[in-house]
Amino acid sequence: MTDPVALTQSLIRCPSVTPEEGGAIVLLDDLLSAAGFQTTRVDRGGIANLFAIWGTAGNGPVFGFNGHTDVVPIGDRDDWTVDPFGGEIRDGILYGRGATDMKSGVAAFVAAAVDMVSTEPPEGAIVISITGDEEGDAKHGTTAILDWMAENGHRMDHCLVGEPTCPSTMGEMMKIGRRGSMTAYFTATGVQGHSAYPHRAKNPVPALARLVDRLASFELDQGTDHFQASTLAVTTFDTGNPANNVIPANCRATVNIRFNDAHSSDSLAEWLQQQCDQIADETGITFEMTITVSGESFVTEPGLLSDLIGRAVEAETGVTPELSTTGGTSDARFIKNMCPVVEFGLVGKTMHQVDECVEVAQITALKSIYSRILRDYFANTSTPTGD
């Protein structure tokens, strides 16, 4: 049987800080190829990605798994009490960058899949997609794999993403959706002048302050069936003005919006522009706005996939997972365009932290959960393509 703990250690020892491959993709490619998976490197834009498939889609349903081997930087090395890329185990705890997010999740599913195709070959296919760009811009990671799949006639009927989803107890939460995320950048332009003669200038600072206060004070919604209320946070406000006797010509601010399925990025962009136009009319200050969108909100309605995962989690842990849409974004936002997608993984308390770590017992339990999900999924060979 494939040991998910040893595999996690091997992956941690690959220094795969985005966008470096670090040996992690190569390691998984070799392991999956040896187990009979057909593997393809789907590299794009300097990012290493791996697509692996076992079986034939025409013979039954296709179950997909998505994960990433890239990790965030370690920060100050002196703050770590262990080697960040050592994969050391102390008192039943495995340490290292990526231990939680999410090399352990990748290792648990790969181990479960390898064992299944070796001992209980399913009718259908298992697809494993691993990216090296989840922690970065995510422009050439999972999106590259999905583009390649579409071009080459591959599909997934359902997909599990192995992100850490549990706040404090193993099994307590799965993610059936995610909020959308967008950032708006504002530049207010007036006329520079001497602060002793404000009537000869046109100060953009109060106008921009009025705008961001209006935005931050506005209640976007009160939540929806599956989502908490949307939020808007002012993240920067800056004039870049070192002088205390000069009214600046320009002032800039940034806001980040995490929004639920009551909105789209387009509808919010329209609302933001309306607010800018109103303040411009009131103050005579000119506003420019640019927007970047990380992802739209989405939800996989409770049904076949969430029920399947919930039963497996409860059977292995005794815990019934909550269906949640909390947290930031993940690569599930791309996969939802192909098939129903749900996220389930480990307790994520230490992800991105110094001395990131995970209980060894959790990795073993996660493999057992993933193994049960696969067995139960393929036990019903008439699984529909959709949810």
N, C-alpha and C positions, 0 to 999 in steps of 0.2 A: 504494500500500500504506500502511496506517495505521502511523504511527511510534509504537511503544510508549514510546520514551524521551521524545519531545516530550509525549506524553500524560501520562506520569508527572510531568514538570516542571509541566505545567498543573495537575495534581491537587495537587501539593505546594504550589503557590501559593495554594491554597484553604485558609485557616486553620481547618480543620474539627476543632478540639479538642472531644471529646465534651462536651456534646451538640450543639455548633454544627454546622450543615450546611456553612457556609463557602463555598458555591458548588460543592462537589464533586459532589453528587448532581445538581444542575441541569446541570452540564457534561456528565455522562455521559448524562443524559436526552436532552439535545439531540443528542449524537453518535449514540446508538443509534436515536433516532427518525429521524434523517436517513438512517440505514442501512437502514431498513425494519423495525426492531423495533417491536412494539406495547409501549408503556411505560405504566406506572401507578405513580403515587406512592402508597405504602402507609404514610403517616405515622401515627404513634400515640404518644401520651404525650409530645408535644413532640419526637419523634425523626423525622428524615427518612429514608425508605427508598424503594428503587426496585425494581420488578419489571419485567423486560423479556423478551419472548418473540418469537422469529422462527420462523415455520413453523406447522404444525398437528400437534398431538400424535397425532391419529387416523391420520396417514399414516406413522408410523414411531416409532422410539424418541425419548425426550426426554433430552437431556444437559443437566445443570445445572451452573452455576458459582455459587459463593457467595464474597463478599468484603466488605470494609468500607472505608469512606473516613474514618472517624473516627480520630483519633490521640490519643496521650497528651499531656499538657502538656509544654512545652519545658523547664521548670525555670528555672534562672537564665540569662537571656538573655546575660549577660556571659561565661558559660562557653563559648558558641558562637563558633567562629571564622568562621562563615558566617551568612547570614540563614536562620533555621530554616524560613522559608516562601519562600525565594528560588528553590529548584530549580536551584542553580548547579552547573555541571560543571567540575571541575578535574582535569586529568591523567587523564581517563577515568573519574572517579568522580563520581557524582551525589549531592549533599548535600541534606538537608532532612528535617524531621519527616514520617515516613511513607514515606521512600524505601525502607525495607526492609519495614516493617510498616504497611500492605501495599498502598500505592498503586501500587507497581510491579507487584505481582501482578495487581491489578485492571486496570491499563493493558495488561499483556501479554495477558490473556485477552480483554478487550474488543477489542483490536486484532486478535487472531487470529480472533475471531468475526465481526467486521465484514468482514474480508477474505474469509472463507470464504463468507458469505452473498452477497457481491458477485461472487465469481468461481466458486465451486463450491457452489451452493445444495444443501443436503442434503435427503434424504427423512426427514422427522421434524421435530423442533423443538429449538431451543437456548433455554434459560432462563437468564437472568442475574439474580441477586438480590444487591443491594448494600445494606448497612445502615450506619447512622450510630451504632450503639450497641454495637459489639463490645467496645470498650475500657471501656465503662461497666458498668451493672448488667445489660445484655443482656435487659431485660424487655420492651422495645418495639422490638427490632431484627429479627433473623432470625425470632424467634418470631411477630412481627406479620406478616411476609411469609408464613410457613408457614400461619398461621391464615387469611390472606386467600386463599391458594392453595386451601386445602381448601374454603373457602366458595364459591369461584368455579370449582371443577372443574378446577383445574390440577394437574399432577403433574410429578415428575422421576423418571426410571427409574434414573439414576445421577447422582452429583454430585461435583464436584471443588471443594475449598476451597483458595484460593490463599495460605494462610498460609506464611510463611517456614519451611521444614522442614529445611534442610540446615545442619548444624553449622559446617562450614568449607569444604567443596568443593561446587561446583554439581553437583547430581544425586545426591548420596550418600545421601539419605534421603527417604522418604515416610512419612506417618503413616496407619496403617490403624485406629487407635483412640486413645482417650485414657483416662487414669485418671479416676475420679470424684473429686470434691472436696467436702468438707463441713467446716464449722467448728462447734465446740461451745463454748458459753460457760457457765462454771460460777460460781456464787455460793455460797460457804460462809458460813453464819451461825451465830454463837455468842453469847456474852454479853460485853459490854465490861466492862473492869475495870482496876484499877491493877496495873501490872506487879510491884509489891512484894507483892501479895496475889493471886497467880495462882489460888489455890484458890477465890476468890470470883468468878472469871470463867470463861468457856469459850472458849478460844482457837481460832478457826477456821484460823489460819495453818498450824500443823503438820498439821492434817487435810487441808487442800487440798494442801499440799506432798506428803503421802503419796499422795494421789490422782493428782496429775500425774506423780509419779515412777513410780507403778505403771503408768500409761498409757504413758508414754514408754519404759519398760523392756520392755513386752510386745511379743513378735514376732507381728505380725498374720498373716503368712504368709511363705512363701519364694519367692513369685513363681508365675506360671502360664505356660501355653504361650506367650502373646503379651505378657506383662507382667512387669516387674520387681516386687520385693516392695513391698507397700504400706508407707507411711510415716505416722508421727504425729509432729508437731512441736508443742512447747509454745511459743506465740508471745507470751503475756503472763502476768504474775503480779503482782498489784497489790493493796495494801491501802488506798492513799490515806491513809495514816496519817502525819502529820507529827510526831507526838510519840513520844519514845523511852521514855516511862514509862506508856504506855497500851496495853493489849491491845485490839485493834480488835474490833468486833462482826461485821464483814464482811470477806471477802477474795474476790478474783475472779481467774480464770484463763481463758485461751483456748487451745484446741488446734485445729490444722488437720490433717485427714487426707486424704491422696491415696491412693486405694484402687483395686485392680485388680478383675477380674471374679470373684474369689473371694468378693466381698462386695457388698452393696447398702447404701445409706445407712440403710435400715430395720434391717438386721441389725447394723450398727455402732452405731446409736443404742441398740438394745437392749443391746448389750454395754457401752456407756458408762454406761447407767442402772444396770446390774447392779454395775458398779464403784463408782458413787456410793453405792448402797444398802449395799454391803459396808463402805465407809469410814464411812458414817453409823452403822451398827450398831457399829462398832469404837470410834468416838470420841464419839458423841452429838451430833455437829455436823449441822446441817441443810444439805442441798444442793439447789440448784435448777439445772436445766440447760435451755438453749435451743439449738436447732440450726438452722443454715441450710445448704442444699444447693445448690451451684453446678451440679452435674451428676453423673449416674451414669456409671460406667465403661461402655465399649462397645468392640467390635471388629468391623470388617468383615473377615470371613474372607477370606484370600487367594483370588483367583479372577479373574473376568472384568475387574473394574475395576482392581485392582492390577496384573494382568498387562498390561493395556492401557497404563497409565501407565509401568510399568517398561520396556516395549519402546520407548516413545517417548523416554523419558529416555536410555536406552542408545544409541538410534540417533542422537540429537542431541549427546550429550556423551561417549559412550564409557564412561560410568560406570553400573554396575548399582546402583540404589538399594536400600538396606536397608529392610525393612519394620519400622517402629518404632511404639511407643505411648508414647514418652517425652514429657516436657514437661508444660505446664499444661493448661488447658482451652481450647477453641475453640468456635465456633458449629457445628462438626460434631456436637456433642453434641445439638443440636436436630434437625439434618437427618437423623440416623440413624433417626429415627422415621418418615420418609417413604420413604427409599431407601438403598441402599448408598452410602457416602461415604468418600472418601480425600482426604487433604491432600497437596499438593505445591507447593513454591514455592522462593524464593531462599535464599541463605545468610543466616542471621539474626543474625550476630554483633553488629551494632550497633543492633538494634531497641531502642527506648526510651532509647537513650543520647544524650548530647550529641554533636553532629556526626554524627547518624545518616546513613548513606550506603550506596550500593550501586554496584558496578561496572556501568558502562553496558553492557558486553558481556554481563553476566548477564541484564539485562532483555531484550536482543535474543535471547539463547539461550532464555529462558523463553517468549517469544512463539513461537519455532520449535517448542518442545516442545508447547505448548498447541495449536498449529496441527496438528501431527502427531496428537495425541490426538483432535482433532475429526475429522480425515480418516479415521483408522483406525476410529473408533467408528461413523461413518455409512457406511463402506464395507461393513459388515455390517448391512444394513437389517433383519435378523431378530434383532437384539440383544434378548435377553429382558428383561422387566421384572422385575428382581431379580438376585441374584448368588448 
